[in-house]
Amino acid sequence: MIAARLQAGYQALLHPAARATLALETYGAAELRRHTEPLIFLVGDGQRVDRSLAVSGLPRTLRRRTVAVPELRQAERLLGRGWNVVVSGDDPAGVAAVAVRLRVPIIPVGVRGTVAAVEPGRLLPRPGRPRVAIRYGLPLEPAIGETPAVLAVRAAQAVRSLIAEDSATWWAVRRHRVDEAATAPGGWRRTWQQTERPLIGGRRAPRKIWQR
């Protein structure tokens, strides 16, 4: 519990810094305010910055009781004590197993833009407040008799769709016009997609007429 409170304190300090250095755009977060039960927020890959930003994009009432954790064992302990947790999608079957065991909803989260905004090996984002989009999906409740393997597929698919929506439209994703394989967690194509030229201040940088 002490570790969770320390992590929550660290995230409270990180929140204003993230807002000051990044043009954060959040979608679907307000609808989560009504939830009082513990929640599992599932992001697409193991990047720590994605987990931290998934906390930062939440409304204050949720953010104060949500922590980003790297290990499922720690996540399960915190869920049992009433905390919300943010975990990566490196082990979707393990995440689903925890959700089924504790009867806890999974909230898929699509984070797009961090690879372009924060260069590898650096702590601070690029200058100019590059854009990062955070999309929170609908809760995925473990159905009666549903196995962790089936729930894991549903959750991973939901995360991929949320990331794809940011580069297309909701309708195009529903019609499968977006190559969601390109957004597979940890895949090289997702990394390539994430390294698109960052949006400065939430807008795409102007093109230069004359190239040197």
Short mmCIF file of the C-alpha atoms (twelve columns), coordinates in Angstrom:
data_MODEL
# 
_entry.id   MODEL 
# 
loop_
_atom_site.group_PDB 
_atom_site.id 
_atom_site.type_symbol 
_atom_site.label_atom_id 
_atom_site.label_alt_id 
_atom_site.label_comp_id 
_atom_site.label_asym_id 
_atom_site.label_seq_id 
_atom_site.Cartn_x 
_atom_site.Cartn_y 
_atom_site.Cartn_z 
_atom_site.pdbx_PDB_model_num 
ATOM 1   C CA . MET A 1   0.000   0.000   0.000   1 
ATOM 2   C CA . ILE A 2   2.868   2.377   0.808   1 
ATOM 3   C CA . ALA A 3   4.443   1.683   -2.587  1 
ATOM 4   C CA . ALA A 4   1.129   2.428   -4.285  1 
ATOM 5   C CA . ARG A 5   0.792   5.751   -2.476  1 
ATOM 6   C CA . LEU A 6   4.356   6.678   -3.420  1 
ATOM 7   C CA . GLN A 7   3.641   5.806   -7.053  1 
ATOM 8   C CA . ALA A 8   0.440   7.846   -6.937  1 
ATOM 9   C CA . GLY A 9   2.420   10.782  -5.534  1 
ATOM 10  C CA . TYR A 10  4.986   10.471  -8.322  1 
ATOM 11  C CA . GLN A 11  2.210   10.426  -10.917 1 
ATOM 12  C CA . ALA A 12  0.647   13.511  -9.345  1 
ATOM 13  C CA . LEU A 13  3.928   15.347  -9.992  1 
ATOM 14  C CA . LEU A 14  4.173   13.921  -13.506 1 
ATOM 15  C CA . HIS A 15  0.686   15.077  -14.525 1 
ATOM 16  C CA . PRO A 16  1.360   18.854  -14.781 1 
ATOM 17  C CA . ALA A 17  4.714   18.183  -16.443 1 
ATOM 18  C CA . ALA A 18  3.035   16.020  -19.087 1 
ATOM 19  C CA . ARG A 19  0.392   18.672  -19.724 1 
ATOM 20  C CA . ALA A 20  3.059   21.358  -20.035 1 
ATOM 21  C CA . THR A 21  5.346   19.515  -22.457 1 
ATOM 22  C CA . LEU A 22  2.846   17.502  -24.529 1 
ATOM 23  C CA . ALA A 23  -0.349  18.359  -26.391 1 
ATOM 24  C CA . LEU A 24  -2.395  15.591  -24.795 1 
ATOM 25  C CA . GLU A 25  -5.702  14.710  -26.426 1 
ATOM 26  C CA . THR A 26  -7.955  12.330  -24.499 1 
ATOM 27  C CA . TYR A 27  -11.093 10.565  -25.673 1 
ATOM 28  C CA . GLY A 28  -13.561 8.496   -23.669 1 
ATOM 29  C CA . ALA A 29  -12.132 9.336   -20.239 1 
ATOM 30  C CA . ALA A 30  -15.131 11.280  -18.943 1 
ATOM 31  C CA . GLU A 31  -17.403 8.252   -19.355 1 
ATOM 32  C CA . LEU A 32  -15.295 6.328   -16.852 1 
ATOM 33  C CA . ARG A 33  -16.147 8.593   -13.890 1 
ATOM 34  C CA . ARG A 34  -19.172 6.503   -12.946 1 
ATOM 35  C CA . HIS A 35  -17.047 3.449   -12.180 1 
ATOM 36  C CA . THR A 36  -16.368 2.885   -8.497  1 
ATOM 37  C CA . GLU A 37  -15.131 -0.701  -8.736  1 
ATOM 38  C CA . PRO A 38  -11.424 -1.454  -9.393  1 
ATOM 39  C CA . LEU A 39  -10.448 -1.317  -13.073 1 
ATOM 40  C CA . ILE A 40  -7.611  -2.704  -15.179 1 
ATOM 41  C CA . PHE A 41  -6.385  -0.247  -17.818 1 
ATOM 42  C CA . LEU A 42  -4.599  -2.135  -20.597 1 
ATOM 43  C CA . VAL A 43  -2.189  -0.195  -22.848 1 
ATOM 44  C CA . GLY A 44  -0.634  -1.534  -26.023 1 
ATOM 45  C CA . ASP A 45  2.954   -2.274  -25.083 1 
ATOM 46  C CA . GLY A 46  5.527   -2.203  -22.310 1 
ATOM 47  C CA . GLN A 47  6.661   1.411   -22.613 1 
ATOM 48  C CA . ARG A 48  6.607   3.030   -19.204 1 
ATOM 49  C CA . VAL A 49  5.731   6.427   -20.662 1 
ATOM 50  C CA . ASP A 50  2.546   4.981   -22.205 1 
ATOM 51  C CA . ARG A 51  1.432   3.575   -18.857 1 
ATOM 52  C CA . SER A 52  2.149   6.870   -17.098 1 
ATOM 53  C CA . LEU A 53  0.296   8.917   -19.711 1 
ATOM 54  C CA . ALA A 54  -2.683  6.569   -19.484 1 
ATOM 55  C CA . VAL A 55  -2.940  7.641   -15.828 1 
ATOM 56  C CA . SER A 56  -2.394  11.311  -16.627 1 
ATOM 57  C CA . GLY A 57  -5.256  11.371  -19.128 1 
ATOM 58  C CA . LEU A 58  -7.853  10.267  -16.572 1 
ATOM 59  C CA . PRO A 59  -10.226 12.582  -14.677 1 
ATOM 60  C CA . ARG A 60  -8.853  13.620  -11.301 1 
ATOM 61  C CA . THR A 61  -11.246 11.439  -9.306  1 
ATOM 62  C CA . LEU A 62  -9.986  8.336   -11.116 1 
ATOM 63  C CA . ARG A 63  -6.384  9.467   -11.397 1 
ATOM 64  C CA . ARG A 64  -6.015  9.720   -7.608  1 
ATOM 65  C CA . ARG A 65  -6.732  5.992   -7.178  1 
ATOM 66  C CA . THR A 66  -4.937  4.665   -10.259 1 
ATOM 67  C CA . VAL A 67  -1.308  3.550   -10.469 1 
ATOM 68  C CA . ALA A 68  0.844   2.242   -13.301 1 
ATOM 69  C CA . VAL A 69  2.528   -1.033  -12.404 1 
ATOM 70  C CA . PRO A 70  5.055   -3.171  -14.303 1 
ATOM 71  C CA . GLU A 71  4.143   -6.576  -12.830 1 
ATOM 72  C CA . LEU A 72  0.859   -8.467  -12.775 1 
ATOM 73  C CA . ARG A 73  1.484   -9.862  -9.297  1 
ATOM 74  C CA . GLN A 74  1.649   -6.344  -7.899  1 
ATOM 75  C CA . ALA A 75  -1.376  -5.348  -9.980  1 
ATOM 76  C CA . GLU A 76  -3.464  -8.172  -8.541  1 
ATOM 77  C CA . ARG A 77  -2.591  -7.191  -4.969  1 
ATOM 78  C CA . LEU A 78  -3.549  -3.565  -5.590  1 
ATOM 79  C CA . LEU A 79  -6.818  -4.502  -7.278  1 
ATOM 80  C CA . GLY A 80  -7.710  -6.525  -4.217  1 
ATOM 81  C CA . ARG A 81  -7.234  -3.377  -2.135  1 
ATOM 82  C CA . GLY A 82  -9.465  -1.219  -4.314  1 
ATOM 83  C CA . TRP A 83  -6.904  0.471   -6.566  1 
ATOM 84  C CA . ASN A 84  -7.141  0.831   -10.328 1 
ATOM 85  C CA . VAL A 85  -4.051  -0.313  -12.211 1 
ATOM 86  C CA . VAL A 86  -2.501  0.414   -15.603 1 
ATOM 87  C CA . VAL A 87  -0.639  -2.536  -17.126 1 
ATOM 88  C CA . SER A 88  1.025   -3.186  -20.466 1 
ATOM 89  C CA . GLY A 89  -0.167  -5.583  -23.131 1 
ATOM 90  C CA . ASP A 90  3.009   -7.663  -23.159 1 
ATOM 91  C CA . ASP A 91  1.109   -10.510 -21.482 1 
ATOM 92  C CA . PRO A 92  -2.566  -10.125 -22.442 1 
ATOM 93  C CA . ALA A 93  -3.383  -13.670 -21.337 1 
ATOM 94  C CA . GLY A 94  -1.987  -12.949 -17.872 1 
ATOM 95  C CA . VAL A 95  -3.945  -9.695  -17.656 1 
ATOM 96  C CA . ALA A 96  -7.115  -11.500 -18.718 1 
ATOM 97  C CA . ALA A 97  -6.506  -14.228 -16.133 1 
ATOM 98  C CA . VAL A 98  -6.378  -11.602 -13.367 1 
ATOM 99  C CA . ALA A 99  -9.558  -9.964  -14.679 1 
ATOM 100 C CA . VAL A 100 -11.428 -13.298 -14.767 1 
ATOM 101 C CA . ARG A 101 -10.160 -14.349 -11.348 1 
ATOM 102 C CA . LEU A 102 -11.138 -11.077 -9.657  1 
ATOM 103 C CA . ARG A 103 -14.161 -10.316 -11.897 1 
ATOM 104 C CA . VAL A 104 -12.655 -6.920  -12.768 1 
ATOM 105 C CA . PRO A 105 -13.391 -5.040  -16.021 1 
ATOM 106 C CA . ILE A 106 -10.590 -4.330  -18.495 1 
ATOM 107 C CA . ILE A 107 -10.479 -0.835  -20.010 1 
ATOM 108 C CA . PRO A 108 -8.532  -0.917  -23.310 1 
ATOM 109 C CA . VAL A 109 -6.347  2.148   -23.862 1 
ATOM 110 C CA . GLY A 110 -4.840  3.226   -27.162 1 
ATOM 111 C CA . VAL A 111 -1.861  5.586   -26.798 1 
ATOM 112 C CA . ARG A 112 -0.437  6.994   -30.013 1 
ATOM 113 C CA . GLY A 113 2.401   9.458   -30.569 1 
ATOM 114 C CA . THR A 114 4.815   8.769   -27.721 1 
ATOM 115 C CA . VAL A 115 7.521   7.186   -29.867 1 
ATOM 116 C CA . ALA A 116 7.617   10.291  -32.053 1 
ATOM 117 C CA . ALA A 117 7.282   12.689  -29.110 1 
ATOM 118 C CA . VAL A 118 9.966   11.213  -26.860 1 
ATOM 119 C CA . GLU A 119 13.216  10.132  -28.470 1 
ATOM 120 C CA . PRO A 120 14.675  6.819   -27.260 1 
ATOM 121 C CA . GLY A 121 17.035  7.328   -24.335 1 
ATOM 122 C CA . ARG A 122 15.655  10.762  -23.424 1 
ATOM 123 C CA . LEU A 123 13.437  11.732  -20.510 1 
ATOM 124 C CA . LEU A 124 11.961  14.913  -21.962 1 
ATOM 125 C CA . PRO A 125 9.752   15.201  -25.057 1 
ATOM 126 C CA . ARG A 126 10.805  17.034  -28.198 1 
ATOM 127 C CA . PRO A 127 10.342  20.825  -28.094 1 
ATOM 128 C CA . GLY A 128 7.065   22.319  -29.243 1 
ATOM 129 C CA . ARG A 129 4.565   20.223  -27.266 1 
ATOM 130 C CA . PRO A 130 4.160   17.310  -29.711 1 
ATOM 131 C CA . ARG A 131 0.736   15.684  -29.871 1 
ATOM 132 C CA . VAL A 132 -0.059  12.446  -28.033 1 
ATOM 133 C CA . ALA A 133 -3.522  10.904  -28.251 1 
ATOM 134 C CA . ILE A 134 -5.004  8.713   -25.500 1 
ATOM 135 C CA . ARG A 135 -8.203  6.828   -26.255 1 
ATOM 136 C CA . TYR A 136 -10.105 4.917   -23.563 1 
ATOM 137 C CA . GLY A 137 -12.418 2.176   -24.784 1 
ATOM 138 C CA . LEU A 138 -15.545 0.637   -23.348 1 
ATOM 139 C CA . PRO A 139 -15.141 -1.694  -20.346 1 
ATOM 140 C CA . LEU A 140 -14.683 -5.354  -21.226 1 
ATOM 141 C CA . GLU A 141 -16.490 -7.377  -18.585 1 
ATOM 142 C CA . PRO A 142 -15.422 -11.025 -18.237 1 
ATOM 143 C CA . ALA A 143 -18.462 -12.989 -19.391 1 
ATOM 144 C CA . ILE A 144 -19.707 -15.948 -17.364 1 
ATOM 145 C CA . GLY A 145 -17.712 -18.976 -18.439 1 
ATOM 146 C CA . GLU A 146 -15.352 -16.905 -20.619 1 
ATOM 147 C CA . THR A 147 -11.776 -18.167 -20.549 1 
ATOM 148 C CA . PRO A 148 -8.786  -15.844 -20.110 1 
ATOM 149 C CA . ALA A 149 -7.608  -16.783 -23.613 1 
ATOM 150 C CA . VAL A 150 -10.841 -15.545 -25.211 1 
ATOM 151 C CA . LEU A 151 -10.914 -12.363 -23.106 1 
ATOM 152 C CA . ALA A 152 -7.266  -11.691 -23.976 1 
ATOM 153 C CA . VAL A 153 -8.088  -11.740 -27.687 1 
ATOM 154 C CA . ARG A 154 -10.982 -9.320  -27.159 1 
ATOM 155 C CA . ALA A 155 -8.831  -6.949  -25.113 1 
ATOM 156 C CA . ALA A 156 -5.879  -6.952  -27.518 1 
ATOM 157 C CA . GLN A 157 -8.202  -6.345  -30.465 1 
ATOM 158 C CA . ALA A 158 -9.835  -3.413  -28.655 1 
ATOM 159 C CA . VAL A 159 -6.446  -1.782  -27.975 1 
ATOM 160 C CA . ARG A 160 -5.418  -2.172  -31.622 1 
ATOM 161 C CA . SER A 161 -8.693  -0.645  -32.801 1 
ATOM 162 C CA . LEU A 162 -8.287  2.385   -30.533 1 
ATOM 163 C CA . ILE A 163 -4.788  3.063   -31.864 1 
ATOM 164 C CA . ALA A 164 -6.025  2.622   -35.427 1 
ATOM 165 C CA . GLU A 165 -8.910  5.041   -34.845 1 
ATOM 166 C CA . ASP A 166 -6.463  7.853   -34.204 1 
ATOM 167 C CA . SER A 167 -5.013  7.571   -37.709 1 
ATOM 168 C CA . ALA A 168 -8.320  6.895   -39.456 1 
ATOM 169 C CA . THR A 169 -11.951 7.117   -38.361 1 
ATOM 170 C CA . TRP A 170 -14.129 5.038   -36.095 1 
ATOM 171 C CA . TRP A 171 -16.256 3.954   -39.065 1 
ATOM 172 C CA . ALA A 172 -13.240 2.914   -41.149 1 
ATOM 173 C CA . VAL A 173 -11.940 0.773   -38.293 1 
ATOM 174 C CA . ARG A 174 -15.345 -0.857  -37.872 1 
ATOM 175 C CA . ARG A 175 -15.356 -1.638  -41.596 1 
ATOM 176 C CA . HIS A 176 -11.815 -3.070  -41.307 1 
ATOM 177 C CA . ARG A 177 -10.385 -0.529  -43.715 1 
ATOM 178 C CA . VAL A 178 -7.444  0.079   -41.399 1 
ATOM 179 C CA . ASP A 179 -4.569  -2.392  -41.276 1 
ATOM 180 C CA . GLU A 180 -4.754  -3.124  -37.550 1 
ATOM 181 C CA . ALA A 181 -1.843  -5.534  -37.822 1 
ATOM 182 C CA . ALA A 182 0.295   -2.428  -38.184 1 
ATOM 183 C CA . THR A 183 -0.617  -1.469  -34.620 1 
ATOM 184 C CA . ALA A 184 0.131   -4.828  -33.006 1 
ATOM 185 C CA . PRO A 185 1.767   -4.313  -29.585 1 
ATOM 186 C CA . GLY A 186 5.540   -4.240  -29.850 1 
ATOM 187 C CA . GLY A 187 5.520   -4.794  -33.632 1 
ATOM 188 C CA . TRP A 188 8.000   -2.986  -35.875 1 
ATOM 189 C CA . ARG A 189 5.172   -1.612  -38.015 1 
ATOM 190 C CA . ARG A 190 3.550   -0.008  -34.989 1 
ATOM 191 C CA . THR A 191 6.881   1.565   -34.056 1 
ATOM 192 C CA . TRP A 192 7.234   2.890   -37.605 1 
ATOM 193 C CA . GLN A 193 3.698   4.292   -37.456 1 
ATOM 194 C CA . GLN A 194 4.384   5.913   -34.094 1 
ATOM 195 C CA . THR A 195 7.471   7.697   -35.461 1 
ATOM 196 C CA . GLU A 196 5.463   9.804   -37.900 1 
ATOM 197 C CA . ARG A 197 6.382   13.473  -37.808 1 
ATOM 198 C CA . PRO A 198 5.026   14.732  -34.463 1 
ATOM 199 C CA . LEU A 199 2.299   17.326  -34.286 1 
ATOM 200 C CA . ILE A 200 3.702   20.478  -32.701 1 
ATOM 201 C CA . GLY A 201 1.330   22.090  -30.224 1 
ATOM 202 C CA . GLY A 202 -1.359  19.672  -31.320 1 
ATOM 203 C CA . ARG A 203 -1.051  20.649  -34.985 1 
ATOM 204 C CA . ARG A 204 1.042   19.248  -37.782 1 
ATOM 205 C CA . ALA A 205 4.238   21.205  -38.375 1 
ATOM 206 C CA . PRO A 206 4.047   23.421  -41.510 1 
ATOM 207 C CA . ARG A 207 5.865   22.182  -44.592 1 
ATOM 208 C CA . LYS A 208 8.786   24.218  -45.874 1 
ATOM 209 C CA . ILE A 209 8.508   25.383  -49.476 1 
ATOM 210 C CA . TRP A 210 12.261  25.467  -50.009 1 
ATOM 211 C CA . GLN A 211 14.202  22.414  -48.939 1 
ATOM 212 C CA . ARG A 212 17.893  22.770  -48.166 1 
# 
